[in-house]
């Protein structure tokens, strides 16, 4: 098994941990980068990377590349973090980057995903030192708008790259994919996410005279029951069945008033057995069958993507086996990621990161030694693909 960045095991912070702590101490709540990308670029510049700051709206993005030839392996990630909530609820200050006596690194972004960013950089440092004339190119695509609207981040950088025909062959995303031990799960795809915003129209009136009104809550209820009990598909070998969930129902203006409108928000997490268009058509068919008067608006957050087999999946499996001696599981579970913007360009996309048990929670933390292990895995993937 390979171990190259294991300072944390001896009680002395390793280069990976040092950088992770520096990043955590920068309070980069979406869309504020708080200087994280400059800090990373200062390290990458020493390796021969050329950095390009791409700012769209209030979002800072970094495209840093070493080399001009193909194939191109890109690390993708985000410097922004979700809000901390009341800091008094944290056992360690959320932007302190403290390591406790049990060896856990604490702080907002420790797992999602400043630890991965640090591991990216140190893996590149070791790899480039050993292989200054490596094959192909290495790049980092970093945004400060992944946890927010995701409108001015990775999607805009990908549009910029596509416009100049700069193609990513392999993309490794540092999202926290692991469950029980680092590297036990890697995400080789994600489900699509489709939101529906439904307004059902009725006729407002007095509750004592229902024959003079039409209650939209009553009229929509059977349709919602039908939607909730519809079998959308059976999934497939890579994805679970598509799910439908109601996320919001709102109606009414007073206790004696039959409402005139009912608002319903819902979401599909869907697999490759369906498309956004096919789901939209089926929803409309069910609503029309119930003779509703309605307006319906859609928002597609991301289409499903899958990297089945290929060089990147094989390299990641071999790297994890080499570093830990363990096998890994391929999974498409969980929410969306910025991979949804990169996969449509034809890139193989894979997510490999630390444990996700504490992400977005109070007292977010990650085992410090896991970041060194993760950095070793990233370095081994570079070895597999570009040495």
C-alpha positions in Angstrom: 0.0 0.0 0.0 1.2 3.5 -0.9 1.6 6.2 1.7 3.3 9.5 0.8 1.7 12.3 2.7 1.3 10.9 6.1 2.5 13.6 8.4 -0.8 13.5 10.3 -0.1 10.0 11.4 3.0 11.1 13.4 1.2 14.0 15.1 2.7 16.7 12.8 0.3 18.3 10.4 1.1 17.1 6.9 1.2 19.5 3.9 -2.4 18.4 3.0 -3.6 19.2 6.5 -1.8 22.5 6.6 -3.5 23.6 3.4 -6.9 22.3 4.5 -6.6 24.3 7.7 -5.7 27.5 5.8 -8.7 27.0 3.5 -11.1 26.3 6.4 -10.0 29.5 8.2 -11.3 31.5 5.2 -15.1 32.0 5.8 -16.1 31.5 2.2 -19.9 31.2 2.5 -21.5 31.1 -1.0 -20.7 33.0 -3.2 -17.7 34.5 -1.3 -14.4 32.8 -2.2 -12.6 34.7 0.6 -9.2 34.3 -1.2 -9.2 30.5 -1.3 -8.6 30.3 -5.0 -5.7 32.7 -4.8 -4.2 30.6 -2.0 -4.5 27.5 -4.2 -3.2 29.2 -7.3 -0.1 30.4 -5.3 0.8 26.8 -4.8 -0.1 25.6 -8.4 1.8 28.4 -10.0 5.0 27.0 -8.5 4.3 23.7 -10.4 3.9 25.4 -13.8 0.1 25.8 -13.8 -1.3 28.9 -15.6 -4.3 30.3 -13.8 -7.3 32.0 -15.4 -9.7 33.9 -13.1 -13.2 33.7 -14.5 -15.7 35.9 -12.7 -19.4 35.8 -13.6 -21.8 37.8 -11.6 -20.7 37.6 -7.9 -19.0 34.3 -8.4 -15.3 33.7 -8.5 -14.1 30.8 -10.7 -10.6 29.4 -11.3 -9.4 27.5 -14.4 -5.8 26.4 -13.8 -4.0 24.2 -16.3 -0.6 22.7 -16.7 0.2 21.5 -20.2 -1.5 22.0 -23.5 -1.7 18.5 -24.9 -4.3 15.8 -24.4 -5.5 13.9 -22.6 -6.7 16.3 -20.0 -7.5 15.3 -16.4 -9.3 18.0 -14.5 -10.0 18.1 -10.8 -13.3 19.9 -10.1 -14.4 21.4 -6.8 -15.8 24.4 -4.9 -14.4 26.7 -2.3 -17.8 27.9 -1.1 -19.5 26.4 2.0 -23.0 26.5 3.4 -23.7 28.9 6.4 -22.7 27.6 9.8 -25.9 28.4 11.7 -25.5 29.6 15.3 -21.8 29.3 16.1 -22.6 28.7 19.8 -23.8 25.3 18.8 -20.4 24.3 17.5 -17.9 22.4 19.8 -15.1 24.1 17.8 -15.4 27.5 16.1 -16.6 26.7 12.5 -13.7 28.6 10.8 -11.0 27.6 13.2 -9.7 24.4 11.5 -8.9 22.8 14.8 -7.6 19.2 15.1 -8.9 17.5 18.3 -7.2 14.9 20.4 -9.0 12.1 18.5 -7.4 13.3 15.2 -10.5 14.9 13.6 -10.2 18.2 11.7 -13.1 20.4 12.5 -14.7 23.3 10.6 -17.2 24.2 7.9 -15.9 22.7 4.7 -13.6 20.1 6.3 -15.5 17.4 4.4 -17.4 19.5 1.8 -15.0 20.2 0.3 -11.9 22.1 1.4 -10.3 18.9 2.5 -10.5 17.5 -1.0 -9.2 20.8 -2.5 -6.1 20.5 -0.3 -5.7 16.9 -1.3 -5.9 17.9 -5.0 -3.2 20.4 -4.7 -0.7 18.3 -2.6 -1.3 15.3 -4.9 -0.4 17.5 -7.9 2.7 18.8 -6.1 4.1 15.3 -5.4 3.2 14.0 -8.9 4.7 16.9 -10.8 7.8 16.7 -8.7 8.2 13.0 -9.7 7.0 13.5 -13.3 7.8 17.1 -14.5 7.3 16.0 -18.1 4.2 13.9 -17.6 1.8 13.0 -20.4 -1.2 15.2 -21.3 -2.4 18.0 -19.1 -3.7 18.5 -15.5 -6.3 21.2 -14.7 -8.3 22.4 -11.8 -11.8 23.8 -12.2 -12.8 25.6 -9.0 -15.9 27.6 -8.3 -17.4 29.6 -5.4 -21.0 28.9 -6.5 -21.7 25.2 -6.0 -23.7 25.4 -2.7 -25.8 28.2 -4.0 -27.8 28.8 -7.2 -25.0 27.3 -9.3 -25.7 29.7 -12.2 -22.4 31.5 -12.4 -20.0 28.8 -11.5 -19.0 25.5 -13.1 -21.7 25.8 -15.8 -20.3 29.1 -17.0 -16.7 27.9 -16.9 -17.7 24.8 -19.0 -19.5 27.1 -21.5 -16.3 29.1 -21.8 -14.2 26.0 -22.3 -16.6 24.6 -24.9 -16.6 27.9 -26.8 -12.9 27.6 -27.4 -13.0 23.8 -27.9 -11.0 23.0 -24.8 -12.1 19.5 -23.9 -11.9 17.7 -20.6 -11.3 13.9 -21.0 -11.4 12.9 -17.4 -13.0 14.8 -14.5 -12.4 13.9 -10.9 -14.7 15.7 -8.5 -13.9 15.9 -4.8 -17.4 15.7 -3.4 -17.6 13.6 -0.2 -18.6 10.3 -1.6 -17.4 7.9 1.1 -19.6 6.2 3.7 -17.7 4.2 6.3 -14.1 4.6 5.2 -12.4 6.9 2.7 -12.7 5.4 -0.8 -15.3 2.8 0.0 -17.8 4.5 -2.4 -17.2 6.5 -5.6 -20.0 8.1 -7.5 -19.9 7.3 -11.2 -23.1 9.1 -12.0 -26.0 11.1 -10.5 -29.7 11.2 -11.0 -31.4 14.1 -12.7 -33.4 16.7 -10.8 -36.6 18.2 -12.1 -38.7 20.7 -10.2 -42.4 21.5 -10.8 -44.2 24.6 -9.6 -48.0 24.0 -9.9 -50.7 26.6 -9.3 -54.2 25.1 -9.3 -57.1 27.6 -9.7 -60.4 27.5 -8.0 -63.1 30.0 -7.0 -62.8 31.8 -3.7 -65.9 31.8 -1.5 -67.5 31.5 2.0 -67.1 28.1 3.6 -70.9 28.1 4.4 -71.7 28.3 0.7 -69.4 25.8 -1.0 -71.8 25.5 -3.9 -70.9 29.0 -4.9 -67.1 28.3 -4.8 -64.6 25.7 -6.0 -62.0 24.6 -3.6 -58.6 24.0 -5.4 -57.3 22.0 -2.5 -60.1 19.5 -2.9 -59.7 19.3 -6.7 -56.0 18.8 -6.7 -55.9 16.2 -3.9 -56.8 13.2 -6.1 -54.3 14.3 -8.7 -51.5 14.5 -6.1 -52.5 11.1 -4.8 -52.2 9.8 -8.4 -48.8 11.4 -8.9 -47.5 10.1 -5.5 -48.5 6.6 -6.4 -47.4 6.5 -10.0 -44.7 4.0 -10.9 -42.5 6.2 -13.0 -40.0 3.5 -13.9 -38.2 0.5 -12.4 -34.7 1.9 -12.5 -31.8 -0.1 -14.0 -28.5 -1.7 -13.1 -27.0 1.7 -12.3 -29.9 3.8 -10.9 -32.7 3.2 -8.5 -36.3 3.9 -9.7 -37.3 7.5 -10.3 -38.9 9.2 -7.2 -41.6 11.9 -6.9 -41.8 14.0 -3.8 -44.1 16.9 -2.9 -42.0 19.6 -1.2 -44.5 22.4 -0.6 -48.3 22.9 -0.4 -49.7 26.3 0.3 -53.3 27.6 0.2 -55.8 29.6 2.1 -56.4 33.2 3.4 -58.6 32.6 6.4 -60.6 30.1 8.5 -63.9 31.0 6.9 -62.7 31.4 3.3 -62.5 28.7 0.6 -59.2 29.5 -1.1 -59.0 30.5 -4.7 -55.6 29.0 -5.4 -53.4 26.1 -4.2 -49.7 26.1 -4.8 -47.8 22.8 -5.0 -44.1 22.4 -5.5 -42.7 18.9 -6.3 -39.4 17.3 -7.4 -38.4 14.3 -9.4 -35.1 12.6 -8.9 -35.0 10.6 -12.0 -32.8 8.0 -13.7 -31.9 7.3 -17.3 -35.0 5.3 -17.9 -36.9 8.7 -18.2 -36.1 12.1 -19.5 -37.3 15.5 -18.2 -39.5 15.8 -21.2 -41.2 12.4 -20.7 -41.8 13.2 -17.0 -43.3 16.5 -17.9 -45.7 14.9 -20.4 -46.8 12.3 -18.0 -47.5 14.9 -15.2 -49.6 17.0 -17.6 -51.5 13.9 -18.7 -52.4 13.1 -15.0 -53.4 16.7 -14.2 -55.5 16.9 -17.4 -57.2 13.6 -16.6 -58.4 15.2 -13.3 -59.8 18.2 -15.2 -57.8 20.8 -13.2 -57.5 24.4 -14.1 -53.8 25.1 -13.5 -50.5 26.8 -14.5 -47.4 24.7 -14.4 -43.8 25.9 -14.5 -40.7 23.6 -14.7 -37.1 24.0 -13.7 -34.5 21.4 -14.7 -31.6 21.4 -12.2 -29.7 18.7 -14.0 -30.0 15.7 -16.3 -28.8 12.3 -15.1 -25.3 11.2 -16.1 -23.3 8.0 -15.9 -19.7 7.0 -16.4 -20.1 3.3 -16.8 -16.6 1.9 -17.4 -13.5 3.3 -18.8 -10.0 4.6 -18.0 -11.1 6.9 -15.1 -13.2 4.4 -13.3 -10.4 1.8 -13.6 -7.8 4.2 -12.5 -9.8 5.2 -9.4 -10.5 1.5 -8.5 -6.8 0.7 -8.9 -5.7 3.7 -6.9 -8.0 2.9 -4.0 -6.9 -0.7 -4.0 -3.2 0.4 -4.1 -3.5 2.8 -1.2 -5.9 1.0 1.1 -5.9 -2.6 -0.1 -9.7 -2.4 -0.3 -12.3 -2.6 -3.1 -14.7 0.2 -3.8 -18.4 0.4 -4.7 -19.8 2.3 -7.6 -22.9 4.4 -6.8 -25.2 6.9 -8.3 -27.0 7.8 -5.1 -27.3 11.2 -3.5 -28.2 14.6 -4.8 -26.8 16.5 -7.7 -23.3 17.8 -8.2 -21.5 20.0 -10.7 -20.7 16.9 -12.6 -24.1 17.5 -14.3 -22.5 20.4 -16.2 -19.3 18.6 -17.1 -20.6 15.2 -18.2 -22.6 16.4 -21.2 -19.4 17.6 -22.8 -18.3 14.0 -23.2 -16.0 13.8 -20.2 -15.8 10.8 -18.0 -16.8 12.1 -14.6 -16.2 10.5 -11.2 -16.6 11.7 -7.6 -14.2 10.6 -4.9 -13.9 12.4 -1.6 -14.0 11.9 2.2 -16.8 10.7 4.4 -20.1 12.5 4.1 -21.5 11.8 7.5 -21.2 15.4 8.8 -21.6 17.5 5.7 -23.8 20.6 6.1 -24.2 19.8 9.8 -23.1 21.5 13.0 -19.7 20.3 14.0 -18.7 19.2 10.4 -15.4 17.3 10.6 -13.3 14.8 8.9 -10.7 12.4 10.2 -7.4 14.2 9.5 -5.6 11.1 8.4 -8.3 10.5 5.8 -7.2 13.6 3.9 -3.7 12.2 3.6 -5.1 9.0 2.3 -7.3 10.8 -0.1 -4.3 12.8 -1.4 -2.5 9.5 -1.9 -5.4 8.2 -4.0 -5.5 11.3 -6.1 -1.8 11.0 -6.7 -2.1 7.4 -7.7 -4.9 8.3 -10.2 -2.5 10.8 -11.8 0.1 8.0 -11.9 -2.4 5.6 -13.6 -3.5 8.1 -16.2 -0.6 10.5 -16.9 2.7 9.0 -15.7 
